């Protein structure tokens, strides 16, 4: 299960379709809070997470996931990235970081790599 967290409905739909086309089960969430409340989080093998969202930010959700689900890799995406933001995400333990727009093929490779290197459940 790939969990996709982004406040933009078009991005959520596009990423869901991309995961589906690669044969990966995915669930989408409009907010970090929705993701945390989902019972599906227990089955998640990778999170694709927007950095900037209303309410809880991507970095805050990542911090919470590291506590509750420490072996689930997180790949950040952002439409407002800069080198400092990227560095903060990677230093916090993100598996990867992509600036929108990004290559679908590169994102799929990152998802597969993150899932392959994920620790025990």
C-alpha positions as CSV (number, residue, x, y, z in Angstrom):
1,X,0.0,0.0,0.0
2,X,1.3,3.4,-1.0
3,X,-0.2,6.3,1.0
4,X,-0.3,9.6,-1.0
5,X,-0.8,12.8,1.0
6,X,-1.3,16.0,-0.9
7,X,-3.9,18.8,-0.5
8,X,-4.2,19.2,-4.3
9,X,-6.9,16.9,-5.7
10,X,-5.3,16.8,-9.2
11,X,-1.9,15.7,-7.8
12,X,-3.6,13.0,-5.6
13,X,-5.5,11.7,-8.7
14,X,-2.4,11.7,-10.9
15,X,-0.3,9.9,-8.3
16,X,-3.0,7.4,-7.6
17,X,-3.2,6.6,-11.4
18,X,0.6,6.4,-11.6
19,X,0.7,3.9,-8.8
20,X,-2.2,1.9,-10.2
21,X,-0.5,1.8,-13.6
22,X,2.5,0.3,-11.9
23,X,0.4,-2.4,-10.2
24,X,0.7,-0.8,-6.8
25,X,-2.2,-0.4,-4.4
26,X,-2.5,3.2,-3.3
27,X,-4.7,5.3,-1.1
28,X,-5.0,9.1,-1.2
29,X,-5.4,11.6,1.6
30,X,-6.2,15.3,1.4
31,X,-4.4,16.1,4.7
32,X,-1.8,14.8,7.1
33,X,-4.5,14.4,9.7
34,X,-6.6,12.2,7.4
35,X,-3.6,10.0,6.8
36,X,-2.9,9.6,10.5
37,X,-6.5,8.7,11.2
38,X,-6.6,6.0,8.5
39,X,-6.6,2.3,9.6
40,X,-4.8,1.6,6.2
41,X,-1.7,3.2,7.6
42,X,-0.8,-0.1,9.2
43,X,-0.5,-1.6,5.7
44,X,1.5,1.3,4.2
45,X,4.8,0.4,2.7
46,X,5.7,3.9,1.5
47,X,4.3,7.4,1.9
48,X,4.4,10.0,-0.9
49,X,4.1,13.3,1.0
50,X,3.6,16.9,0.0
51,X,5.8,19.3,2.1
52,X,3.4,22.2,2.3
53,X,-0.2,21.6,3.2
54,X,-2.8,23.5,5.3
55,X,-2.8,22.3,8.9
56,X,-0.1,19.9,9.7
57,X,2.9,20.2,7.4
58,X,4.6,17.3,5.6
59,X,7.6,17.6,8.0
60,X,5.4,17.3,11.0
61,X,3.6,14.3,9.6
62,X,7.0,12.7,8.9
63,X,8.1,13.3,12.5
64,X,4.9,11.6,13.7
65,X,5.2,8.7,11.3
66,X,8.8,8.1,12.5
67,X,7.4,7.6,16.0
68,X,4.4,5.5,15.2
69,X,5.6,3.7,12.0
70,X,9.4,4.0,12.0
71,X,10.0,1.6,9.2
72,X,7.7,3.2,6.6
73,X,9.8,5.2,4.1
74,X,8.7,8.7,3.2
75,X,9.2,10.4,-0.2
76,X,8.6,14.1,-0.2
77,X,7.2,16.1,-3.1
78,X,7.0,19.9,-3.2
79,X,6.0,22.6,-5.6
80,X,7.8,25.2,-3.5
81,X,11.2,23.5,-3.0
82,X,14.5,25.0,-2.3
83,X,17.8,23.6,-1.3
84,X,17.3,24.3,2.4
85,X,13.9,22.5,2.4
86,X,15.3,19.6,0.5
87,X,18.2,19.3,3.0
88,X,15.9,19.5,6.0
89,X,13.7,16.7,4.6
90,X,16.6,14.4,3.8
91,X,18.3,15.2,7.1
92,X,15.1,14.2,8.9
93,X,15.3,10.7,7.2
94,X,13.3,11.1,4.0
95,X,13.9,8.3,1.5
96,X,13.9,10.9,-1.4
97,X,12.7,14.4,-2.4
98,X,11.2,15.5,-5.7
99,X,10.3,19.0,-6.8
100,X,7.0,19.3,-8.8
101,X,6.9,18.7,-11.7
102,X,8.9,15.5,-11.5
103,X,9.5,12.4,-13.7
104,X,7.0,9.7,-13.2
105,X,9.6,7.1,-13.9
106,X,12.0,8.6,-11.4
107,X,9.3,8.7,-8.7
108,X,8.4,5.0,-9.4
109,X,12.0,4.0,-9.1
110,X,12.2,5.9,-5.8
111,X,9.1,4.2,-4.5
112,X,10.4,0.7,-5.4
113,X,13.8,1.5,-3.9
114,X,12.3,2.8,-0.7
115,X,10.0,-0.2,-0.4
116,X,12.9,-2.6,-1.0
117,X,15.1,-1.0,1.7
118,X,12.3,-0.6,4.3
119,X,13.0,-2.2,7.7
120,X,10.9,-4.8,9.5
121,X,7.2,-4.1,9.9
